Amino acid sequence: MTSNPVPPKRKRLYRQHVARLRQQAEELLARAGYDRLLIHSGRPRVRFQDDYQPPFRAHPYFVAWLPLPRHADCLLEINATERPRLWLLMPEDFWHAPPEPPESWWADCFEIEVVSDPQQWQPALEVARATALIADPADFTTLGRHADLNPDGVVAVLDEHRTVKTDWQIECIRAANRIAVDGHRAAADAFHAGAGELDIHLAYLKAAGQDHDTLPYNSIVALNQHAAVLHYQNRQAHAPPSRNSFLIDAGADCYGYAADITRTYSADDGLFASLIEQMDALQRHLAARMQTGRTFLRLTRCLEAGNVVTVEPGLYFIPRLLDQLRDSPLAGQVNWEQIELLIPYGGIRIEDDVLVAPEKPVNLTREAEAG
């Protein structure tokens, strides 16, 4: 299993993080009229008519509390009077490797009961206390008469809490950026050495030290015109006969928190390379504007300290959309000769992870690159 980096002052930051979550949860329960909050980590699903399970990732509400993004069928209980209680599933299974056992730096914040089967925590649902349960409805088709599944008011407040990161969460995102930057550097080197998409992807994984299944999202590794497909999902095994451009959108994970970085490269020093330089300057300018009180259009709300956002302007040469433009009244305003030269390059995207801070934003990605 891929090991996580150790954020500085991990134990202290995590304890402070849990203390803040407990305070928020106690206030939420009091306002919403519940005695306790139950959060399920999620349950793996097999594919239809198959025995294969796609890689599991725990629900974000669970990961907000616990650094266990790959622990399935665990249950967390929070109330106002007791230390949070975790039913930690450790199956007695010889088909799969067991989950990682508890480590004291996080486990000391919880009362932990290790169970070998989810049925062992099922009685917790029947306790006669007003309960808000946060879980996938497909995993809880029947509930005890004291539990409400995903109450709107509770979920809305939990979502709001998650928009402002604690110091622990910020350090995890910062660590994930350092990992991803190592991968991006190796990917760029592989591109300039003439590798194809698959070999570039493998170079990224090796340098990042993370398995494909533990990445926070499916990496986009796009050569030439593939960069015009915004969520390009394939990786061709053989290098194309000519190399024009390379776009990579790839991240890394640290205890369930992600880096999300995109870079674009040109194989020559012509017009496309010039556009990359200009897009990079524009992206840096936009990232520097992620300040408290400023409206961020992707969120349709004002930013506040502790928000972490991605800033990712793009410019794409998509033949299907360009054909529509040719037939529009705006066609005469386009330099079609240059467009035809740029179509084989696909497109450009530059993306960083930016922390909104009280005085000025912190670009976590550029910080990692500089380090």
C-alpha positions, -999 to +999 in steps of 0.1 A: +000+000+000+012+035-008+026+053+022+016+089+031+041+116+036+043+130+071+031+166+074+052+187+098+039+186+134+013+160+123+001+149+158-004+184+171-021+197+140-044+167+138-054+170+175-063+206+169-082+197+138-104+171+156-110+195+185-124+221+160-146+195+143-159+184+177-168+219+186-185+225+153-204+192+156-216+199+191-230+233+180-246+217+149-263+190+169-277+215+194-291+237+167-305+208+146-321+190+176-301+158+174-283+139+202-256+124+180-241+123+145-232+090+128-209+091+097-204+060+076-172+056+055-189+040+026-191+005+011-174-010-019-195-019-049-190-048-073-196-042-110-228-056-124-226-093-131-190-093-120-169-100-089-146-070-093-147-040-071-134-006-084-109+010-060-127+022-028-125+057-016-143+068+017-169+095+018-156+130+022-175+136+055-157+106+070-123+116+056-128+151+071-126+134+105-102+105+100-071+100+078-085+068+065-095+074+028-094+037+020-111+021+050-145+008+041-176+001+062-164+020+093-188+040+114-180+071+134-202+085+163-200+120+176-220+135+205-217+163+229-206+145+260-182+117+249-150+113+229-159+103+193-163+066+189-150+047+159-161+012+148-130+003+127-136-026+103-106-050+100-120-080+081-106-114+087-099-120+050-073-139+031-084-126-003-073-090+003-046-073+023-061-059+056-065-021+061-037-004+080-041-007+118-046+023+140-017+046+147-015+065+179-011+100+164-047+099+152-062+069+172-057+086+205-085+111+196-111+084+195-126+055+214-120+027+189-137-007+187-122-030+161-148-051+143-145-079+117-179-075+102-202-044+097-230-063+115-211-057+147-218-020+146-254-024+134-268-021+169-255+014+171-283+024+147-310+012+171-299+032+201-329+053+213-313+087+207-321+113+180-296+105+153-284+121+121-268+095+099-246+107+070-242+079+045-250+066+010-287+058+010-279+026-010-260+013+021-289+019+045-321+009+029-336+003+063-331+025+094-339+024+130-368+046+140-345+070+158-322+079+128-327+104+100-306+098+069-287+128+055-310+156+070-307+186+046-299+211+073-271+190+088-256+181+054-256+218+044-238+229+075-212+200+072-206+211+036-201+247+047-176+236+074-156+217+047-151+248+027-127+263+053-097+242+059-079+237+092-041+239+095-040+201+094-059+199+061-038+227+046-006+208+055-020+177+039-028+196+007+006+212+008+023+178+011+001+164-017+014+193-039+050+184-032+043+148-043+025+159-074+052+183-084+078+155-084+055+135-107+050+165-130+087+170-134+092+134-143+063+135-168+077+166-185+112+149-187+095+118-203+077+139-228+108+158-239+126+124-242+100+113-267+078+090-246+042+081-253+012+088-231+014+055-212+051+057-205+046+093-194+019+082-170+041+055-156+070+079-151+046+102-131+035+073-109+071+063-101+082+097-093+052+105-072+055+072-054+018+066-056-002+039-073-028+047-100-056+035-077-046+059-049-045+091-070-074+115-062-086+114-098-079+098-131-049+116-146-052+133-180-021+126-200-026+141-235-003+145-264-010+167-294-047+171-303-057+149-274-052+181-253-083+195-269-104+168-251-110+184-218-113+152-198-092+129-221-093+095-204-070+073-226-033+067-227-019+054-259+009+030-255+029+042-285+044+076-291+028+095-320+049+100-351+052+137-344+053+155-311+037+189-309+024+194-273+018+177-240-009+185-214-010+168-180-036+172-154-026+150-125-026+151-087-016+132-056-031+122-023-021+128+013-045+113+039-075+119+016-065+155+006-056+162-030-033+182-051-048+191-085-022+205-110-021+210-147+008+219-169+012+223-207+044+219-227+054+226-263+078+205-284+090+236-302+096+273-296+070+287-319+036+303-315+022+276-292+051+280-268+045+317-267+008+312-259+018+289-230+040+316-216+012+341-218-013+317-203+011+311-174+014+348-167-024+352-168-028+322-145-004+337-120-022+370-121-056+353-115-041+332-086-028+363-069-064+377-069-078+349-047-082+372-017-106+373+012-138+392+003-133+388-035-161+371-054-149+338-070-171+330-100-167+292-098-182+293-063-205+323-069-196+335-034-170+356-016-138+340-007-127+337+030-095+327+047-091+290+047-107+283+013-085+263-011-094+268-048-080+257-081-072+284-107-071+269-141-076+291-172-075+272-205-074+278-243-084+250-265-086+244-303-115+220-306-124+213-342-160+207-336-165+241-319-143+258-345-165+244-373-194+261-356-175+293-353-167+292-390-204+293-397-211+321-373-212+359-378-179+361-359-160+340-385-145+371-401-128+382-369-107+350-366-072+345-380-080+311-395-045+306-408-030+307-373-059+286-360-050+259-385-014+260-373-025+256-337-051+228-340-025+200-340-014+213-305-048+207-289-048+232-262-034+248-230-044+246-194-024+258-164-037+249-129-026+256-094-040+250-059-043+283-041-050+289-004-070+320+005-051+336+035-059+367+056-034+390+039-025+375+005-031+341-011-006+313-009-001+294-042+006+259-028+016+246-062+041+273-070+054+270-035+061+233-040+078+240-073+100+266-057+109+243-028 
